[in-house]
Amino acid sequence: MTETDFDALPESWTVWSDEDDGRAVLAYRPDVFDATEFPPPCLPTLYVTHGKRTRRPGTNPTDRTIEDDWFVTFYLEPEVSLDEQFRFANRSEAIDRAINLARRFDDGEIDYRGLYQVPRERYFEKLDELTGRDDDS
């Protein structure tokens, strides 16, 4: 793993961790979503994992590709995530997708409001401000 893996990551995103096994966690504006004004779970986070992040013991052992593949998961908080499935054959493709999602989020192209059943208006207002979205987006 090299620093160049994340060279194209927008400045608003931070590499929170980049593990020896290839797993990575990217955090959006930890300077803003710092637990002072917003609860810690509200930190938008991208996970790059080898094997499905949500897999549990006892899952189907014949589906080895799930364990071998790389996944990208985008969380706005633990129970709120982008519903799209991002599965890749290698880490490089997963990193590219994570950077693409980070850029799209940063540019206001991801409808985070639509992911919530119970809106957090103050949180949305801050995300709107940071991503350049207006209230009509």
Secondary structure, 3 states (H helix, E strand, C coil): CCHHHHCCCCCCEEEEEECCCCCEEEEECCCCCCCCCCCHHHCCEEEEEECCCCCCCCCCCCCHHHHHCEEEEEEEECCEECCCCCEECCHHHHHHHHHHHHHHHHCCCCCCHHHCCCCCHHHHHHHHHHHCCCCCC
